[in-house]
Amino acid sequence: MAKFELSNGQEVELTKDGILIKGNDIKIEGMISIKKDDKYMSVVEQDGNKIKQFSVNIDDEPIKTTVNLDTESIQKLIKKAIQNAQHMKDVIENVSKQQHVRIEFDHINDVPEIFIDGKKVTDGLVSLNIDWKTNTESISEKSFEIKLVNKDGYETTIGENSLF
């Protein structure tokens, strides 16, 4: 025989013959599951955010297992993991949508706005050269070059060239 105390203070006795719940006023709250087979008996009680499990060998051998699980903590961890996964998904989507170099202008005579890695270039634009042709007829070289002058008067060149 083994005894299991429910959260409301009642006691359940597990024996070879069955299950005995003691008391004149029996109140079972929450979810309680009691299972018995030829060798083992177990009681699982869910009370709010906690799950309590007790198993015993019904031959009264000294094999007992008890598990107390606080599901509220697990739910918080799962919620945090889902939030982190969503954040990482958003970051990856934003990075994949973001172009390395973006050039914007409304009219051919306007000074283009240039963005590199999503940040607007604020240094003075000296020149912008782009040579790009499709590879329809034959593979062709592609290149771009941006020359900038910062507020201290130093020139910087940013560019890329496809080599064949």
C-alpha positions in Angstrom: 0.0 0.0 0.0 1.1 3.5 -0.7 -0.4 6.9 0.2 -0.6 10.0 -2.0 -1.8 13.4 -0.6 -3.8 15.5 -2.9 -3.4 19.3 -3.0 -6.6 19.8 -1.0 -5.2 17.7 1.8 -7.2 14.5 1.1 -5.3 11.2 1.0 -5.5 8.5 -1.6 -4.4 5.0 -0.7 -3.2 2.8 -3.6 -3.3 -0.9 -2.8 -3.3 -4.2 -4.8 -7.1 -4.3 -4.6 -7.8 -0.8 -5.7 -7.9 2.8 -4.7 -9.2 4.2 -1.4 -10.0 7.8 -0.9 -10.4 8.5 2.8 -12.8 11.1 4.3 -16.4 11.9 5.0 -16.5 14.9 2.6 -14.7 14.0 -0.6 -13.9 16.9 -2.9 -11.7 16.4 -5.9 -10.7 19.6 -7.6 -8.7 20.1 -10.8 -7.9 17.2 -12.9 -7.0 13.9 -11.3 -6.1 10.7 -13.2 -5.6 7.4 -11.3 -4.4 4.4 -13.3 -3.7 0.8 -12.2 -2.5 -2.3 -13.9 -1.1 -5.6 -12.6 2.1 -4.1 -11.3 1.9 -0.4 -11.0 -0.5 2.4 -9.9 -0.1 6.1 -10.6 -1.9 9.3 -9.6 -1.6 12.4 -11.7 -3.1 15.6 -10.4 -3.2 18.9 -12.3 -4.0 21.9 -10.1 -3.8 25.3 -11.8 -0.3 25.6 -13.3 1.1 22.6 -11.5 1.2 18.9 -12.3 2.0 16.4 -9.5 2.6 12.7 -10.4 3.1 9.8 -8.0 3.7 6.2 -9.1 4.1 3.1 -6.9 4.7 -0.6 -7.4 1.5 -2.2 -6.0 3.4 -5.2 -4.6 4.7 -2.8 -1.9 8.2 -3.1 -3.2 10.4 0.0 -2.4 10.1 1.4 -6.0 8.5 4.8 -5.9 8.6 7.8 -8.3 7.3 11.3 -7.6 7.3 14.2 -10.1 6.2 17.7 -9.3 6.1 19.9 -12.4 5.4 23.6 -12.4 3.9 24.2 -15.8 3.8 28.0 -15.3 7.6 28.1 -15.5 7.6 25.9 -18.6 4.9 28.0 -20.3 7.0 31.1 -19.6 10.1 29.5 -21.1 8.1 28.3 -24.2 6.6 31.8 -24.6 10.1 33.4 -24.4 11.5 30.9 -26.9 8.7 31.7 -29.4 9.3 35.4 -28.9 13.0 34.9 -29.6 12.3 32.8 -32.6 9.9 35.4 -34.0 12.5 38.2 -33.4 15.2 36.2 -35.2 12.8 35.6 -38.1 12.0 39.3 -38.3 15.8 40.2 -38.2 16.6 37.6 -41.0 13.7 38.9 -43.1 14.8 42.5 -42.7 18.4 41.6 -43.5 17.4 39.6 -46.6 15.2 42.5 -47.8 17.9 45.1 -47.3 20.1 45.8 -50.3 23.8 46.4 -49.8 23.8 49.4 -52.1 20.6 51.3 -52.9 20.5 54.4 -55.2 17.4 56.6 -55.4 16.7 59.5 -57.7 13.5 60.9 -59.3 15.0 62.7 -62.3 18.3 62.2 -64.2 19.4 65.7 -63.3 18.9 65.1 -59.5 21.7 64.3 -57.1 21.0 60.6 -56.2 20.6 59.5 -52.6 22.8 56.5 -51.9 22.3 54.0 -49.1 24.9 51.5 -48.1 23.8 48.7 -45.8 20.6 50.6 -45.2 22.3 53.8 -44.0 22.1 57.0 -46.0 25.5 58.3 -47.2 25.7 61.9 -45.9 29.2 62.7 -47.1 29.4 64.8 -50.3 28.9 62.7 -53.5 31.6 63.4 -56.1 30.7 60.8 -58.7 28.6 57.6 -59.2 29.5 55.3 -62.1 27.6 52.1 -62.9 28.3 49.8 -65.8 25.9 46.9 -65.9 24.7 44.9 -68.9 22.6 41.7 -68.9 24.3 38.4 -69.6 21.7 37.6 -72.4 24.1 37.7 -75.4 27.3 36.9 -73.5 28.6 37.2 -70.0 29.6 40.9 -69.5 31.6 42.7 -66.8 29.7 44.7 -64.3 31.0 47.4 -62.0 30.1 50.3 -59.8 32.1 53.0 -58.2 31.0 55.7 -55.7 33.3 58.6 -54.8 32.6 60.6 -51.7 34.2 63.5 -50.0 33.8 63.8 -46.2 33.5 67.0 -44.2 37.3 67.0 -43.7 37.9 67.0 -47.4 39.1 63.4 -47.7 37.9 61.4 -50.7 36.6 57.8 -50.3 35.9 55.4 -53.1 33.5 52.5 -52.7 33.1 50.0 -55.5 32.9 46.6 -56.8 33.9 44.9 -60.1 33.0 41.5 -61.4 36.0 39.7 -62.6 35.9 37.0 -65.3 
